[in-house]
Amino acid sequence: MHFAHLVRFSASLLARDFRAGELRVLAAALLVAVAAATSVAFFADRLKQTFSREAHQLLGGDLLLISEKPWPREVPGELARRGLRSATSVSFISMVRAGEAGQLARVKAVEAGYPLRGTLRIASALNRADAPTKETPNPGVVWLDERLMSALGTTVGERVQLGELTLAIGAVLTLEPERGAGFMNLAPRLLINAADLPATGLIQTGSRVSYRLYAAGDPAAVSGFERWIQPRLARGQSVETLENARPEVRVLLERAEQFLGLIAALAMVLAGIAIAFATRRFVERHLDGCAVMRCLGAAQRTLVLAYVLEFVLLGAVVFAGGCLVGWIAHQALVHWLGQLAAVALPAPTLVPALQGFLIGVVLLLGFAVPPLLQIRDVPALRVIRRESRPPRASALLTYATGMIAASVLLVWQAGDVKLGGWVIVSFSGAGLAFFAVSLLLVRAAGGLASRGGVVLRYGLASLSRRGSSSALQIASLALGLTAILLLTVTRADLIAAWRRASPPDAPNRFVFNIQPDQLAGVQEHFREHGIVPPEVYPMVRGRLVAVNGQAISGADYESERTRRLVEREFNLSWTEALPAHNQLVAGTWWGANPGAEFSVEQGIARRLGLALGDTLTYAVAGETLIGRITSVRKLQWDSMRVNFFVIASPELLSRYPASYATSLRVAPEHEAGLNELTRRFPSLTVVDVSAMLRQLQTILDQVIAAVQFVFLFALAAGLIVLYAALGATEDERRREAALLRALGARARQVRAAHRVEFLFMGLLAGALGSAAALAIGSVLAFEVFQLNLEPNYWLALLGPLVGACLVMLNARIGLRSVFSTPPSVALREAG
Amino acid sequence: MIEARGLTKRVRSGESMLTILHDVHLAVQPAEAIGVVGASGSGKTTLLSLLAGLDTPSAGSVRLDGTELFALDEDARAALRGQLIGFVFQSFQLLPALTALENVMLPLELSESPDARPMALEMLERVGLSERTHHYPKYLSGGEQQRVALARAFVTRPKVLFADEPTGSLDAATGAGVIELIFELNAHFGATLVLVTHDEPLAARCTRLVRLAGGRIAG
């Protein structure tokens, strides 16, 4: 057959099969899969851009270049050449005076246009409501942050002395970008106009000054510039990006992507199962037709090509529809989230649509084409002798191909090999276990069939007679239910655990530089102002100089982040007990009489290649300190608590001079008390992270809303699996029901027998599904999302109940034709 | 038109081999109508499937319109069937997802005929089903389904029509109507007819009778 004619023939097959309802389940499954993938891809794409932009607000740009010396002119020139916007700031520590009072502060001189991303917020007086501003201080004007205002005891309108220059206080600076980055070294801040800088006379040769150059613009141009600048960076110059500046935002984004990816991947695997079922049924219903066409002169190749092409054409139409549904769905979500985020999302790109299309193709090739190839083996003789069926064993090959396709998809969609791997192992393990248990119980049910009334007997016998086919059906139903339960109950638990990891009442202030002699006074101050005194941690600065006796330097490590980690000083701490928000993942915590021991955070241990038993040598206050790693801890970086990469045993570190640090939640009514703290103890550094925290919460809310939304697709896919799995035996049931009714059975009796069968299937599938959802949820939470999930034992009861209800309801809808078709028609159809 | 020489078909039955058809020689002339009769299990349907190239023999050969059938591979035999042969089966074998018209159009579409629709409509009119063209098989009576099958068989103007128990699923009156139609169409198109049946009076309407017993031609 010529190709053009073949296409026309396939198109007419498609139209006829679609009209006859042969392709509905298949099309629905494909549509849901593509719509899920596309909406997630569209949404993730735009959200990612937004998240990055939001997070970049904290950098003040998309990229931040920091140097100890002014940036050579070629650098801003290169930025301009690439069409990127740029702005500069100069920042240094200096003494600021107001009358008699003086305070060390970080001065930042900015030019108009700063910041490129994010906004400055100012208030007209202390403790007044603030508002965003697009302005920067005019020449001769200074903006002071709340702590500096409090420490100097000054107000807006008064004057401060900065070097040789006197400046008028124009506003209280409540928020500025970069505040989060590197906050460990933060002093109170003030902002002046760059034009005033020379007049202060503070920049002299040898001054410790940070020259910052901000860049923003097209992401591709930013990446291109980053690639250009990296090899040109000299000593004392560095590039800050979201990647290396904000661990807590990175953790949140990664987790968000994992969540979204996981749900979309689940939707796709479920859709895959439904597609396999629907195609199997399609093939079974078309075998006779194919044999007829063989009789009428169709070549094997023509038939296979015609049907594959029919599926490809169906795919093209459904994928386009799926992409459209995905796009509309994500628009609805964007519209709804717009009120929450108040951020204009960047325009969507075409890439997600292509991604959805590609996923549809993989699903079709993986799950639909293998069973379709059975058509190749249909002998023409089947028209005369029905028993000459094609080999059926290819089912295993079908599922193997489908599994491989699903695995590739899962890993790709989840964007994480570990997450994808866990889901694959869990789902295939669960699938096999479901099949084995179902087969065992279905056969046992056959034994019970001899007892009981006719309804029970027929119901159980019919289940047991179908043996492995029933077991396969139950296993698929259980997989669908696993996903549904995992996505409803476990998802809610996971999200709750996630919220617990970054709760809205997380600490919003960090206090550093508390000297030992101030400890009691600071605690007392908290109590006096109604603030519960938080736990404080000693901090000792030290540099890692050797591992296992081998001297190390940044040059020994490939990654830039690791090099930086090694070259800078660590904040070490010591405690007797494991901090409550830390989790031990290896080794043991030191006992009552510890030796020279270290406990390291698992991320840094991995980065530096450290293991239990390794010896670390630190240089602290001119002395050498040697200890052995006896435990590894996991930290929640988004918990907003004081965290340490390395904690030493008291034995090892307590004799060194330390300052103390803490984090605490300050309610609005206690703000004044905290301001007074900095006045009472001027050397303290109090860092306000509430803006950052608010931002984290906003992002978290957005992501959770997105997760809930995408979940609807997965739920739809789960329901289609149930429908498709039950539909697989519809023809057989219709024939049997017709025969029974022809033999005198009342419709009520046949229906009751079906109910017995479906009740058994639903209860069993629900029980299996809830056990798997519990297990998979716990594994995912602990191993992948690093969250502590409380097992929800209600699932054990809920699963069978939901299973029975869904299967019965599905059967009622899906098998309507079993009872609505007159016995004569059903028997005639059966041939 | 058809020449079978030494046709033998053996199949495995458990441990032993069962001979269904034993050294059958048969020649059918163009436009001849032969009735193949015999008891159940006598090998009638096996003979038909071998003569039509639907199955392969254990020994022997079939020459159809000058072409050695089993020298061709299965696809080439299918192409030859498409050109030369029409079929009518006991169980009608209509495609359930296709309407009556589409079922009749199918062989023409497979042979890339540009006039599939008008030709199929004409054939349906000829078998008295012009009012039922858009009905699906499940909404047609047995007799109507068999008439659609007849229209499908004759729409390609075949040189040979193989009919396997064409009235086996029909009541006597309907069956008689269908038989009338088969002979009428066969006469009109001048096709060679090979009719397999256990109905002796029906077979007697053919120009020649071939009786099978135990896989051999008995007379």
Chai-1 contact restraints between the chains, C-beta under 6 A:
chainA,res_idxA,chainB,res_idxB,connection_type,confidence,min_distance_angstrom,max_distance_angstrom,comment,restraint_id
A,H5,B,E112,contact,1.0,0.0,6.0,A-B,restraint_1
A,F9,B,E109,contact,1.0,0.0,6.0,A-B,restraint_2
A,R16,B,A97,contact,1.0,0.0,6.0,A-B,restraint_3
A,R16,B,L98,contact,1.0,0.0,6.0,A-B,restraint_4
A,D17,B,A97,contact,1.0,0.0,6.0,A-B,restraint_5
A,A20,B,A97,contact,1.0,0.0,6.0,A-B,restraint_6
A,E22,B,A97,contact,1.0,0.0,6.0,A-B,restraint_7
A,G289,B,L95,contact,1.0,0.0,6.0,A-B,restraint_8
A,V292,B,Q93,contact,1.0,0.0,6.0,A-B,restraint_9
A,R294,B,A78,contact,1.0,0.0,6.0,A-B,restraint_10
A,C295,B,F87,contact,1.0,0.0,6.0,A-B,restraint_11
A,L296,B,P107,contact,1.0,0.0,6.0,A-B,restraint_12
A,L296,B,L110,contact,1.0,0.0,6.0,A-B,restraint_13
A,G297,B,A78,contact,1.0,0.0,6.0,A-B,restraint_14
A,G297,B,A79,contact,1.0,0.0,6.0,A-B,restraint_15
A,G297,B,R81,contact,1.0,0.0,6.0,A-B,restraint_16
A,G297,B,G82,contact,1.0,0.0,6.0,A-B,restraint_17
A,G297,B,L110,contact,1.0,0.0,6.0,A-B,restraint_18
A,A298,B,L110,contact,1.0,0.0,6.0,A-B,restraint_19
A,A299,B,D75,contact,1.0,0.0,6.0,A-B,restraint_20
A,A299,B,A78,contact,1.0,0.0,6.0,A-B,restraint_21
A,Q300,B,D75,contact,1.0,0.0,6.0,A-B,restraint_22
A,A380,B,L54,contact,1.0,0.0,6.0,A-B,restraint_23
A,L381,B,S49,contact,1.0,0.0,6.0,A-B,restraint_24
A,L381,B,L54,contact,1.0,0.0,6.0,A-B,restraint_25
A,L381,B,D55,contact,1.0,0.0,6.0,A-B,restraint_26
A,V383,B,F89,contact,1.0,0.0,6.0,A-B,restraint_27
A,V383,B,Q93,contact,1.0,0.0,6.0,A-B,restraint_28
A,I384,B,T45,contact,1.0,0.0,6.0,A-B,restraint_29
A,I384,B,S49,contact,1.0,0.0,6.0,A-B,restraint_30
A,V825,B,K138,contact,1.0,0.0,6.0,A-B,restraint_31
A,E829,B,K138,contact,1.0,0.0,6.0,A-B,restraint_32
A,G831,B,S91,contact,1.0,0.0,6.0,A-B,restraint_33
